[in-house]
Amino acid sequence: MLYLYNALSGQPSLILEGDDHRYIFKVRRHKVDDTLYLRNLEDGLIHRYLITQMDKRSATLILEESKTLEVKAKHDLHIGWCMIDPKSVEKVLPSLNEMGVAKITFIYCDRSQKSFKPDFKRWEKILLNSSQQSGRSVMMEMAMAESLEAFSLPTLKAIF
């Protein structure tokens, strides 16, 4: 893990609780006076925090430094993906994120099974964990298109 995502990172003082606290202190076994890197994935900054206080349910972090660190692919790649079983998508999503895919548009094609519904909330959590491990500083975008024509028409207009 290169950094931990926290929507409030960047503030001078931060309190970690819940799953973040459990992961950092029970799984990663960090202690007081260790350094952690956090991102909020909105400003392109990586924030270095010092663990100043810790108990069983929370930990207090103090901001030491913030610096710009952009980790992204050289070229933007937008993938159009016909809807398949969400379990199959979940297996491939981390690899695509780590390769630097900028956006995936899921398309209901003529031969797609209409019973499969995308679970964007679950997939965003998968992408967040993948971004933390790979160091990616910008979240991959996901969208839906009702047909192949709806996906390809804006793309063709952008090319020509």
C-alpha atoms as one frame of an Amber mdcrd trajectory, in Angstrom:
protein
   0.000   0.000   0.000   1.529   3.286  -1.100  -1.062   5.519   0.557  -4.347
   5.423   2.440  -7.427   7.145   1.021  -9.182   9.557   3.366 -11.588  12.226
   2.127 -10.394  14.598   4.879  -6.668  14.260   4.190  -4.938  17.602   3.902
  -6.269  18.906   7.195  -3.662  19.830   9.842  -4.962  17.170  12.239  -6.834
  13.968  11.468  -8.443  11.209  13.517  -8.551   7.697  12.036 -11.398   5.473
  13.188 -13.229   2.374  12.007 -11.908   0.337   9.080  -8.990   2.710   8.383
  -7.831   2.444  11.996  -8.168  -1.346  12.012  -6.257  -1.707   8.741  -3.386
   0.595   9.696  -2.876  -0.698  13.224  -4.082  -4.294  13.243  -3.072  -5.355
   9.724  -0.141  -3.061   8.877   0.981  -2.829  12.541   1.971   0.847  12.518
   2.814   2.438  15.864   3.071   5.901  17.384   5.724   8.086  15.656   5.367
   6.173  12.361   4.749   8.070   9.137   1.674   7.502   6.945   0.856   8.841
   3.490  -2.735   9.819   2.753  -4.597  11.137  -0.306  -8.061  12.520  -0.904
  -7.869  11.848  -4.695  -9.193  15.346  -5.451  -6.246  17.738  -5.344  -3.319
  15.657  -6.694  -1.442  16.025  -3.399   0.005  13.325  -1.205   0.021  14.181
   2.496   2.556  12.859   4.983   1.192  12.418   8.505   2.850  11.510  11.789
   0.979   9.228  14.187   0.999  11.113  17.497  -1.536   9.254  19.606  -3.213
   5.871  19.423  -5.796   3.917  21.408  -7.988   0.881  20.699 -10.561   2.728
  18.587  -8.855   5.781  17.094  -5.561   7.383  16.213  -4.544  11.024  15.934
  -2.404  12.107  12.993  -0.593  15.424  12.514   0.175  16.749   9.025   3.908
  17.058   8.373   4.058  17.787   4.649   1.916  17.994   1.510   3.391  17.740
  -1.950   2.179  17.290  -5.502   2.612  13.777  -6.818   0.636  12.779  -9.909
   0.692   9.104 -10.839  -1.181   8.517 -14.080  -0.759   7.025 -17.538   0.881
   8.981 -20.360  -2.168   8.537 -22.611  -5.862   8.442 -21.757  -7.602   5.198
 -22.671 -11.398   5.005 -22.814 -12.801   1.470 -23.019 -16.274   0.534 -24.217
 -17.219  -2.734 -22.522 -20.383  -4.679 -23.324 -22.147  -5.639 -20.118 -21.223
  -9.075 -18.760 -21.489 -10.797 -15.401 -20.458  -8.283 -12.703 -18.283 -10.938
 -11.037 -16.135 -11.094 -14.171 -15.868  -7.295 -14.225 -14.749  -7.287 -10.575
 -11.867  -9.641 -11.398 -10.479  -7.495 -14.234 -11.183  -4.019 -12.829  -8.069
  -3.769 -10.569  -5.757  -4.727 -13.446  -7.282  -2.122 -15.764  -6.995   0.496
 -13.026  -3.339  -0.303 -12.402  -2.617  -0.123 -16.161  -3.940   3.434 -16.211
  -7.283   3.169 -18.016  -8.954   6.591 -17.696 -12.592   5.621 -18.278 -14.776
   2.572 -18.853 -18.222   2.867 -20.392 -20.411  -0.191 -19.894 -22.722  -0.783
 -22.852 -25.896  -2.819 -23.130 -25.398  -4.492 -26.513 -27.929  -6.577 -28.454
 -26.495  -9.834 -27.154 -25.865  -8.648 -23.583 -27.936 -10.209 -20.861 -30.148
  -7.398 -19.586 -30.427  -9.025 -16.167 -26.893  -7.921 -15.224 -26.892  -4.555
 -13.464 -23.651  -2.711 -12.709 -22.890  -2.157  -9.024 -20.934   1.101  -9.334
 -20.687   1.596  -5.567 -18.974  -1.793  -5.111 -16.755  -1.249  -8.148 -15.657
   2.175  -6.849 -14.534   0.495  -3.625 -12.536  -2.043  -5.667 -10.971   0.805
  -7.678 -10.133   2.708  -4.494  -8.301  -0.275  -3.011  -6.500  -0.850  -6.315
  -5.467   2.816  -6.484  -4.060   2.659  -2.949  -1.933  -0.349  -3.851  -0.711
   0.956  -7.201  -0.252   4.586  -6.132  -2.588   5.955  -8.818  -3.580   9.524
  -7.981  -6.740   9.868 -10.097  -9.773   7.600  -9.893 -10.927   5.807 -13.029
 -14.271   7.051 -14.350 -17.156   4.680 -15.032 -20.266   5.350 -17.090 -23.188
   3.598 -18.774 -24.384   3.706 -22.385 -27.731   2.284 -23.465 -26.443   1.129
 -26.852 -23.311   0.806 -28.948 -24.458   3.754 -31.083 -24.844   5.958 -27.995
 -21.269   5.100 -27.023 -19.615   5.351 -30.437 -21.327   8.489 -31.788 -19.695
  10.971 -29.334 -16.392   9.139 -29.748 -16.529   9.396 -33.554 -17.404  13.102
 -33.377 -14.380  13.700 -31.133 -12.071  11.917 -33.592 -13.274  13.600 -36.788
